[in-house]
Amino acid sequence: MSRKITIVVLCFLCSAIHHLVAQNIHTKQRQINVGCEHSYLGAATVVVTNYIDNSTHTPYHYVWSNGVSTSGDSVSTITNLEVGTYTVTITDVQDADYATAEFEITEDFCKMVPSAVFTPNGDGINDTWLIQKAELFPDARVIVYNRLGQKVYDHKGFYDVQWDATDIIGTPLPDAAYYYVIYQDRTDKSSIIKGCVNIVR
């Protein structure tokens, strides 16, 4: 009977010591959303920040909700993610503590990307003002002003005929910086893009 009590006490002490040694797992997260028009897929990274205890608790075991399972030090990453919710469960080498992290991967908002400069010198290269992703915004409006605040260009709808550095009546404009206001959607004021474009011949 005395031997059984001793074994029980020893087991209890071992359990208590184990509990004192083990720490909660703390993490930080990084993610990359899916690119506009699925130009690239997303990624998720979880980092265990219990750096002081790594010598005792590594390797960590990571189980992701998309079926990926890894073991290693303080970082685990999954890639090629579509839009959706992903979770990861992390356990330490002693299976004493665990943590979970959740990622909400979304698709980045598409927006028009105006070039900062164009060179309308007639050589057939970069002669007009390029605005990337313009084809995604059929209700856009593009307005350009000179440094005096005078409107020199105003285009509504698809930006299918690119600005050629002439003013509203077709007169070539001098080399200078011009200021634009782009309404990606004329009904949504929050979609305004402002900036500067330079004409350099």
Backbone bond lengths (Angstrom), bond angles and torsions (degrees), N, CA, C in turn:
res aa  C-N    CA-C-N  psi(-1)  N-CA   C-N-CA  omega(-1)  CA-C   N-CA-C  phi
1 M - - - 1.469 - - 1.522 109.88 -
2 S 1.322 117.14 -43.35 1.453 122.40 -179.75 1.527 110.03 -62.04
3 R 1.358 116.15 -37.73 1.467 120.33 -179.51 1.523 110.46 -66.60
4 K 1.337 117.18 -39.39 1.471 121.32 179.47 1.524 110.59 -64.16
5 I 1.343 115.04 -41.58 1.467 119.03 179.47 1.519 110.13 -63.78
6 T 1.333 116.47 -41.31 1.468 120.82 179.63 1.522 110.92 -61.20
7 I 1.354 117.52 -43.73 1.472 122.00 -179.86 1.517 110.41 -63.04
8 V 1.341 116.00 -43.65 1.463 120.59 179.65 1.523 110.62 -61.49
9 V 1.354 116.17 -45.36 1.458 120.88 179.78 1.519 110.98 -61.91
10 L 1.345 116.55 -43.09 1.455 120.67 179.09 1.531 111.23 -62.51
11 C 1.344 116.12 -43.08 1.466 120.26 178.45 1.524 110.72 -61.71
12 F 1.336 115.70 -40.99 1.460 120.42 179.54 1.522 110.44 -63.66
13 L 1.347 116.21 -43.50 1.454 120.37 179.72 1.527 111.25 -63.87
14 C 1.349 116.63 -41.53 1.467 120.09 178.20 1.521 110.49 -61.57
15 S 1.336 114.57 -42.03 1.463 119.23 179.53 1.520 110.80 -63.89
16 A 1.316 116.76 -42.06 1.463 121.13 -179.29 1.521 110.75 -65.65
17 I 1.348 116.10 -42.29 1.462 119.92 179.11 1.518 110.05 -63.39
18 H 1.347 116.78 -42.83 1.454 121.85 179.21 1.532 109.96 -59.87
19 H 1.309 116.45 -41.61 1.461 121.05 -179.31 1.530 110.59 -65.90
20 L 1.336 116.70 -35.99 1.455 119.86 -179.77 1.530 111.10 -70.82
21 V 1.355 116.24 -36.09 1.456 120.60 -178.28 1.527 110.56 -71.91
22 A 1.328 116.78 -44.02 1.460 120.91 -176.37 1.517 111.05 -65.85
23 Q 1.328 115.90 140.00 1.454 122.58 178.53 1.519 109.68 -115.88
24 N 1.322 115.63 157.82 1.460 118.02 171.73 1.525 108.42 -66.47
25 I 1.337 116.38 147.78 1.461 120.70 178.77 1.523 108.53 -90.73
26 H 1.321 115.80 123.89 1.462 121.36 177.73 1.527 108.96 -110.25
27 T 1.327 116.16 144.28 1.461 119.49 -175.71 1.527 111.64 -135.69
28 K 1.309 114.86 162.43 1.460 121.53 164.47 1.526 106.73 -129.27
29 Q 1.338 116.39 159.59 1.451 120.80 -171.54 1.527 111.18 -128.10
30 R 1.320 114.63 148.83 1.466 121.50 172.02 1.521 107.25 -135.70
31 Q 1.339 116.24 146.52 1.454 118.23 178.30 1.513 111.25 -148.41
32 I 1.322 115.09 156.01 1.456 123.21 173.24 1.518 106.69 -121.57
33 N 1.327 116.55 122.95 1.453 119.99 179.49 1.522 110.88 -77.33
34 V 1.322 115.47 165.34 1.456 120.95 175.01 1.531 107.89 -65.59
35 G 1.327 116.69 136.76 1.457 120.96 -177.61 1.517 112.86 -71.04
36 C 1.306 115.26 158.93 1.460 121.99 176.32 1.522 110.12 -51.44
37 E 1.344 115.93 133.42 1.467 121.80 -178.95 1.533 112.07 56.49
38 H 1.337 116.07 29.90 1.466 122.02 179.76 1.532 112.42 56.59
39 S 1.327 116.10 36.59 1.461 119.66 179.15 1.530 111.57 -66.12
40 Y 1.314 117.49 -23.41 1.466 122.34 171.04 1.521 107.36 -156.97
41 L 1.336 115.99 159.99 1.467 121.41 -179.22 1.524 110.50 -92.63
42 G 1.335 115.22 169.02 1.449 120.89 -174.88 1.521 113.71 -87.57
43 A 1.328 114.68 175.84 1.465 121.62 178.16 1.518 108.71 -151.98
44 A 1.323 116.35 155.51 1.466 121.67 178.72 1.524 108.93 -137.80
45 T 1.333 115.51 136.72 1.465 121.36 179.86 1.519 109.08 -131.60
46 V 1.323 115.88 133.15 1.457 121.04 173.97 1.524 107.98 -116.57
47 V 1.344 116.02 137.22 1.463 121.56 -178.53 1.519 108.55 -124.04
48 V 1.317 116.86 122.45 1.468 121.15 175.05 1.518 108.02 -77.19
49 T 1.326 116.37 127.81 1.468 120.26 -175.24 1.525 113.07 -104.49
50 N 1.338 118.23 14.50 1.461 121.06 174.92 1.530 109.33 -83.20
51 Y 1.331 116.53 58.17 1.449 119.54 -171.49 1.523 113.16 -61.68
52 I 1.343 116.68 -35.03 1.472 119.84 -177.29 1.518 110.40 -63.24
53 D 1.323 116.81 -33.62 1.455 120.42 -174.15 1.528 113.40 -95.40
54 N 1.336 118.03 5.59 1.456 119.08 -175.04 1.525 113.30 -57.31
55 S 1.334 117.50 -35.54 1.456 119.81 -177.26 1.517 111.66 -64.90
56 T 1.343 115.94 -24.98 1.471 118.85 -177.91 1.513 112.72 -95.54
57 H 1.358 116.55 -31.07 1.466 118.77 -169.38 1.517 115.32 -108.80
58 T 1.310 118.80 -11.18 1.456 119.50 177.61 1.526 110.00 -80.90
59 P 1.329 118.39 156.69 1.470 126.21 1.65 1.531 112.05 -77.76
60 Y 1.329 115.87 149.30 1.455 121.13 173.88 1.525 109.36 -87.26
61 H 1.310 114.75 151.46 1.462 120.19 178.45 1.522 107.73 -111.88
62 Y 1.338 116.50 126.99 1.464 122.77 -176.59 1.528 109.23 -115.23
63 V 1.311 116.34 126.34 1.464 121.33 175.78 1.528 108.08 -121.18
64 W 1.335 116.27 113.73 1.460 122.59 -178.17 1.523 110.55 -93.75
65 S 1.311 115.62 152.11 1.466 120.19 -176.58 1.526 113.30 -69.95
66 N 1.344 117.85 -13.75 1.464 119.43 176.64 1.522 112.00 -90.61
67 G 1.342 116.64 9.36 1.452 121.03 175.25 1.512 115.05 98.71
68 V 1.307 118.21 -7.28 1.467 121.11 179.73 1.524 109.15 -77.60
69 S 1.328 115.93 134.07 1.464 121.57 178.61 1.524 108.07 -132.48
70 T 1.341 115.73 126.70 1.458 119.74 -179.53 1.517 110.16 -135.71
71 S 1.330 115.16 160.75 1.458 121.67 172.44 1.517 107.98 -131.15
72 G 1.329 116.52 143.56 1.448 118.78 -179.84 1.502 111.59 173.65
73 D 1.325 115.11 -156.88 1.447 120.75 -177.69 1.522 110.98 -79.45
74 S 1.317 118.23 -125.92 1.463 119.79 -167.93 1.530 114.56 -96.04
75 V 1.345 118.98 1.71 1.469 120.34 -174.84 1.522 110.89 -131.23
76 S 1.341 115.05 138.09 1.462 120.54 172.50 1.532 108.20 -140.57
77 T 1.332 116.29 136.48 1.462 121.78 -176.84 1.526 110.23 -132.74
78 I 1.339 115.85 141.06 1.457 120.89 169.00 1.525 108.09 -121.36
79 T 1.328 116.12 147.22 1.455 121.14 -175.18 1.523 110.99 -128.44
80 N 1.334 115.80 -179.03 1.469 123.05 179.05 1.524 111.70 57.33
81 L 1.328 116.10 45.10 1.460 121.05 -176.53 1.523 111.45 -93.71
82 E 1.316 115.33 134.91 1.455 121.57 171.01 1.534 108.42 -83.97
83 V 1.324 116.12 173.62 1.465 120.69 176.90 1.524 109.36 -61.08
84 G 1.335 117.27 134.65 1.457 120.73 179.26 1.518 112.09 158.10
85 T 1.330 115.90 -177.03 1.458 122.70 179.83 1.528 109.18 -103.96
86 Y 1.317 116.32 132.11 1.462 122.17 -179.78 1.527 108.92 -128.40
87 T 1.317 115.74 142.31 1.461 120.56 177.09 1.523 109.38 -126.72
88 V 1.323 115.22 157.39 1.457 121.05 175.12 1.521 108.06 -138.03
89 T 1.316 115.57 138.72 1.472 122.15 175.08 1.515 107.96 -111.29
90 I 1.336 115.61 130.20 1.466 121.15 -178.43 1.522 108.50 -116.17
91 T 1.321 116.41 130.86 1.468 120.93 173.53 1.523 108.75 -124.91
92 D 1.336 115.67 151.32 1.457 117.83 179.15 1.521 110.10 -87.33
93 V 1.318 115.77 175.52 1.462 121.22 -174.04 1.525 111.64 -64.26
94 Q 1.334 117.26 -22.96 1.463 121.15 -179.68 1.526 112.77 -90.32
95 D 1.352 116.32 -2.83 1.472 120.94 -174.47 1.523 111.08 55.46
96 A 1.318 116.16 30.31 1.461 120.08 -176.63 1.517 111.62 -94.18
97 D 1.324 117.07 -34.98 1.448 120.98 -177.22 1.518 109.56 -132.42
98 Y 1.300 114.70 159.69 1.457 118.59 177.79 1.517 109.13 -149.56
99 A 1.313 114.13 164.35 1.461 120.79 174.97 1.520 107.73 -144.92
100 T 1.312 116.95 155.90 1.460 121.16 174.04 1.525 108.78 -126.81
101 A 1.294 115.85 148.94 1.464 121.86 176.83 1.516 108.00 -136.35
102 E 1.329 115.42 146.68 1.465 120.82 -178.50 1.522 110.03 -123.67
103 F 1.317 116.11 141.77 1.462 123.20 179.80 1.522 108.59 -126.04
104 E 1.322 115.56 134.35 1.466 120.96 174.83 1.531 106.93 -111.40
105 I 1.313 115.86 101.82 1.459 120.99 -178.74 1.530 108.47 -88.21
106 T 1.322 116.03 122.41 1.456 121.45 179.44 1.531 109.13 -118.37
107 E 1.324 115.90 174.78 1.462 119.85 175.37 1.512 108.74 -96.84
108 D 1.329 115.81 130.10 1.461 119.92 -179.50 1.519 110.88 -59.98
109 F 1.328 115.38 142.46 1.460 121.18 178.75 1.520 109.85 -64.94
110 C 1.320 115.93 129.15 1.461 120.21 178.54 1.523 109.70 -76.21
111 K 1.297 116.45 141.23 1.459 120.01 176.51 1.524 109.88 -146.85
112 M 1.308 115.26 155.60 1.442 121.36 177.68 1.528 109.30 -71.06
113 V 1.338 116.15 141.76 1.464 121.15 -176.60 1.525 108.60 -124.00
114 P 1.344 117.59 96.25 1.466 120.45 -178.31 1.530 111.85 -75.62
115 S 1.323 116.28 143.42 1.466 120.58 173.14 1.524 109.25 -69.44
116 A 1.320 115.92 150.49 1.469 120.88 -178.36 1.521 112.21 -85.34
117 V 1.337 117.16 -16.51 1.467 120.06 -177.42 1.518 109.27 -155.15
118 F 1.326 117.14 148.64 1.461 121.29 168.10 1.522 109.27 -145.21
119 T 1.335 115.45 160.99 1.466 121.06 -169.48 1.527 110.17 -126.27
120 P 1.324 117.88 83.97 1.471 121.65 -176.65 1.533 113.56 -78.77
121 N 1.339 115.71 65.11 1.471 120.22 -177.24 1.523 112.72 -103.91
122 G 1.338 116.78 6.87 1.457 120.30 175.73 1.506 116.00 81.37
123 D 1.354 117.76 11.29 1.467 118.57 -179.36 1.519 112.79 -88.17
124 G 1.337 116.11 1.71 1.464 119.91 178.35 1.513 113.95 82.64
125 I 1.315 117.77 2.70 1.465 122.26 179.89 1.522 108.84 -119.74
126 N 1.318 116.54 118.71 1.469 121.31 176.22 1.534 112.26 57.35
127 D 1.347 116.13 35.93 1.463 120.35 -177.30 1.529 113.36 -78.78
128 T 1.322 117.19 -18.15 1.462 120.59 -179.34 1.518 109.67 -124.90
129 W 1.317 115.33 163.75 1.467 121.63 -176.08 1.521 109.63 -80.82
130 L 1.315 116.20 114.57 1.461 122.31 -179.23 1.524 110.40 -87.74
131 I 1.325 115.57 131.81 1.469 121.20 172.37 1.521 107.21 -124.23
132 Q 1.326 116.36 105.56 1.459 120.53 -179.79 1.534 110.94 -67.96
133 K 1.303 116.03 149.47 1.470 125.40 179.98 1.529 112.93 68.95
134 A 1.335 117.81 7.77 1.466 120.19 -178.56 1.525 111.42 -61.89
135 E 1.331 116.75 -28.85 1.466 120.20 -177.70 1.532 113.03 -66.19
136 L 1.333 116.63 -13.30 1.471 120.52 -179.97 1.526 112.43 -85.66
137 F 1.334 117.16 -4.86 1.463 120.47 -172.31 1.533 110.96 -127.92
138 P 1.321 116.29 82.73 1.478 120.04 -177.67 1.521 113.83 -69.90
139 D 1.337 118.19 -16.51 1.465 121.50 -178.56 1.518 112.38 -105.79
140 A 1.319 116.30 24.91 1.465 120.20 -175.95 1.525 111.38 -79.01
141 R 1.320 114.41 163.83 1.463 122.03 171.21 1.525 107.79 -139.41
142 V 1.333 116.63 130.02 1.457 122.44 -177.98 1.523 108.22 -118.16
143 I 1.331 117.03 121.03 1.464 122.23 -179.75 1.527 108.09 -124.42
144 V 1.341 115.79 136.27 1.463 121.16 179.58 1.535 108.89 -125.43
145 Y 1.329 115.80 138.18 1.469 122.48 -179.74 1.533 109.64 -122.44
146 N 1.324 115.33 152.56 1.467 118.50 171.90 1.529 109.05 -86.32
147 R 1.323 117.04 -178.01 1.466 120.10 -174.43 1.525 112.73 -68.10
148 L 1.341 116.88 -15.13 1.465 120.92 177.58 1.527 111.93 -90.41
149 G 1.315 116.34 -0.48 1.453 120.43 179.86 1.518 113.94 85.88
150 Q 1.340 117.16 10.99 1.462 121.01 178.55 1.524 110.08 -85.19
151 K 1.318 116.53 135.05 1.462 120.87 -179.84 1.532 109.20 -73.14
152 V 1.339 115.09 126.39 1.469 119.48 179.64 1.531 112.20 -114.94
153 Y 1.339 116.15 -12.81 1.478 119.36 -178.97 1.514 108.54 -154.09
154 D 1.333 115.94 137.82 1.465 121.08 179.64 1.524 108.11 -149.80
155 H 1.332 116.21 113.79 1.470 120.63 -177.58 1.521 109.38 -128.53
156 K 1.333 116.76 132.23 1.464 122.48 179.41 1.522 110.02 -115.36
157 G 1.338 115.67 143.04 1.461 120.60 178.53 1.515 111.70 88.94
158 F 1.344 115.78 -159.51 1.466 120.26 179.66 1.526 110.41 -54.13
159 Y 1.322 115.13 134.23 1.463 120.06 177.15 1.533 107.64 -85.60
160 D 1.332 115.18 64.25 1.465 120.28 -175.44 1.521 112.57 -90.84
161 V 1.323 117.90 -20.85 1.463 122.24 174.57 1.528 106.81 -111.95
162 Q 1.307 115.62 103.57 1.464 120.31 -172.21 1.530 111.59 -73.55
163 W 1.329 115.27 148.25 1.464 122.00 -178.51 1.521 110.01 -63.01
164 D 1.338 115.48 131.74 1.471 121.56 -177.00 1.520 113.63 -108.16
165 A 1.326 117.44 20.61 1.479 123.17 177.13 1.519 112.72 71.82
166 T 1.335 116.82 27.65 1.461 120.24 171.18 1.522 108.04 -110.88
167 D 1.339 116.12 158.67 1.457 119.17 179.79 1.526 110.85 -83.29
168 I 1.306 116.90 -171.73 1.464 122.14 -173.18 1.527 112.07 -61.19
169 I 1.333 118.14 -28.62 1.466 119.76 179.96 1.533 112.15 -100.23
170 G 1.342 116.54 7.66 1.456 120.14 174.69 1.496 116.66 93.30
171 T 1.323 118.47 10.69 1.464 122.03 178.72 1.525 110.07 -84.76
172 P 1.352 117.85 130.64 1.471 119.59 178.34 1.525 111.44 -59.21
173 L 1.318 115.37 136.61 1.463 121.52 -179.27 1.526 110.87 -92.98
174 P 1.325 117.44 150.83 1.468 119.76 178.83 1.532 111.80 -72.87
175 D 1.320 114.37 159.62 1.467 119.69 174.38 1.520 109.33 -61.15
176 A 1.309 116.46 128.45 1.471 120.66 -178.77 1.519 108.03 -178.26
177 A 1.323 114.99 177.64 1.461 121.89 172.25 1.524 108.29 -91.72
178 Y 1.317 116.36 135.47 1.462 122.63 178.40 1.532 108.12 -124.23
179 Y 1.302 115.53 155.55 1.458 120.40 -172.32 1.527 109.35 -118.08
180 Y 1.311 115.43 130.79 1.463 119.74 -174.91 1.524 111.90 -116.20
181 V 1.317 113.64 153.17 1.461 122.79 169.75 1.520 105.55 -129.51
182 I 1.329 115.92 122.09 1.459 120.72 -178.96 1.522 108.83 -116.90
183 Y 1.317 115.27 123.21 1.462 121.83 173.71 1.532 106.40 -99.19
184 Q 1.317 116.11 105.08 1.460 118.12 -179.27 1.523 111.38 -64.01
185 D 1.323 115.16 -32.79 1.458 121.74 175.69 1.520 106.03 -139.03
186 R 1.311 116.75 117.10 1.468 119.92 -174.39 1.525 112.96 -64.45
187 T 1.337 117.59 -13.61 1.462 120.60 178.55 1.528 112.05 -96.37
188 D 1.342 116.98 -4.10 1.469 121.20 -176.38 1.526 109.58 -124.08
189 K 1.330 117.06 100.42 1.460 121.21 -176.65 1.528 112.77 -67.78
190 S 1.330 116.58 -20.66 1.468 119.41 -179.62 1.526 111.92 -73.62
191 S 1.324 117.12 -9.97 1.464 119.99 -176.63 1.525 112.28 -93.74
192 I 1.320 118.22 14.75 1.469 121.83 -176.67 1.535 111.05 -72.30
193 I 1.324 115.33 137.15 1.464 122.50 174.28 1.525 107.71 -120.34
194 K 1.329 117.14 131.09 1.461 121.29 179.28 1.523 109.49 -124.47
195 G 1.326 115.41 149.30 1.453 118.18 178.39 1.510 112.14 178.55
196 C 1.337 115.10 -163.79 1.458 122.20 -174.37 1.528 108.96 -129.65
197 V 1.325 116.52 137.70 1.464 121.98 174.59 1.521 107.98 -126.03
198 N 1.309 116.36 141.12 1.464 121.92 -177.11 1.521 110.88 -110.67
199 I 1.334 115.10 132.39 1.463 121.22 171.95 1.521 107.42 -95.49
200 V 1.333 116.37 122.97 1.469 121.88 -178.98 1.528 107.51 -134.94
201 R 1.306 116.36 116.35 1.470 120.01 179.55 1.533 110.57 -99.30
